[in-house]
Amino acid sequence: MDYDLIATSTFGIESITAKELKKLGYEDLTIENGKVTFSGDEMDIAITNTWLRTADRILIKMAEFKAITFEELFQGTLAVDWGSIIPANGKMHVVGKSIKSTLFSVPDCQSIVKKAVVKSMQSKYNTEWFPEDGPVYKIEVALLKDVVTLTIDTTGPGLHKRGYRENAGEAPLKETLAASLVLISRWSNENLLIDPFCGSGTILIEAAMIGANQAPGLYRKFECENWPTMDKEIFDQVREGALSSIKNFDMKLIGYDINGPVLRKARENAQKAKVDKYIDFQKLDFYEFSSKKKYGFIITNPPYGQRIGEINEVKSLYRKLGELYNNLPTWDMNVLTSFEGFEDIFGEKSSKNRKLYNGKIKCYYYQYLAK
């Protein structure tokens, strides 16, 4: 069965998610704020959940219509054939959001959508009551400028949950954002990659997975695997294909951090992700870092100085980063930070920069290309 599918992503990353989809062979993509829409069947749901590195989740779009009254919302939801996907014992969990819309009360919208879904299911299954003790179907009612989008989530826990990072350091970077930083940069697996503030290792682990062509969702399960409409063999096939696609490259990735316990977590995370053979984690104070290598890449998410008393320390680190760039002119340096005025302290305007969000924190990704 063919569906309209949505790969959601955080603001600023949509074009990277679209590039990933194109690389996987998908065409006719529609890119909007926070989402990329494409079409596909059950196999495509399995492929995109398993392979997309920068998307947050894969949703099935059930309907889109305008509603400025609760009656319009009810009738629009009722018109959808929910029983084509949800079985009689399915657990219908409705979530919602409303932005710049007449229907602004999210709990009311959720309640009306749930009633309409149940009524639609009653006619489909010819029954008044549903036990809701089966697989979970998370239905989202999203209103944006009075346009309602109804979706069912196929993913379950967000795609950033790869399964390797129960052990995160302080202020962890989301795996999807870390993968985006690597994909936006010019790094490829023939190049040395260093993260001098590696923390729990997320940027390097994601880079190693990209370099080895290892699917990010290979070692986890997805909500839709519990659905009766999803043939178990489909995910088995996709996982087998993903396993056989892993390449063994002679990559060189190095992570430095001053915090010993956090480095231990980084090593454990790399082992869980099955990429530990590519990454060398070492304890080092950033002020002592230097390199004699002619070419290399730095991709890093240094401290932002969110807490009072850290500002001078952070400025000093950023000045040192600028000096390092001048001493390594044939290297690419990529820095994600929320610090306003970063370029002034670094001492040079970036070759390019992009606005991204690390959780709710607005950041800029500054790229300094080899001179």
Salt bridges, closest charged atoms under 4 A:
GLU64 OE1 - LYS61 NZ 3.52
ASP81 OD1 - LYS124 NZ 3.87
GLU132 OE2 - LYS114 NZ 3.20
ASP153 OD2 - ARG57 NH1 2.62
ASP153 OD2 - LYS138 NZ 3.92
GLU166 OE1 - LYS272 NZ 2.94
GLU170 OE1 - ARG307 NH2 3.42
GLU175 OE2 - ARG165 NE 3.36
GLU206 OE1 - ARG162 NH2 2.91
GLU225 OE1 - LYS221 NZ 3.75
GLU225 OE2 - ARG239 NH2 2.70
ASP236 OD2 - LYS232 NZ 2.96
GLU310 OE2 - ARG307 NE 3.21
ASP332 OD2 - ARG186 NE 2.90
GLU348 OE1 - LYS371 NZ 3.42
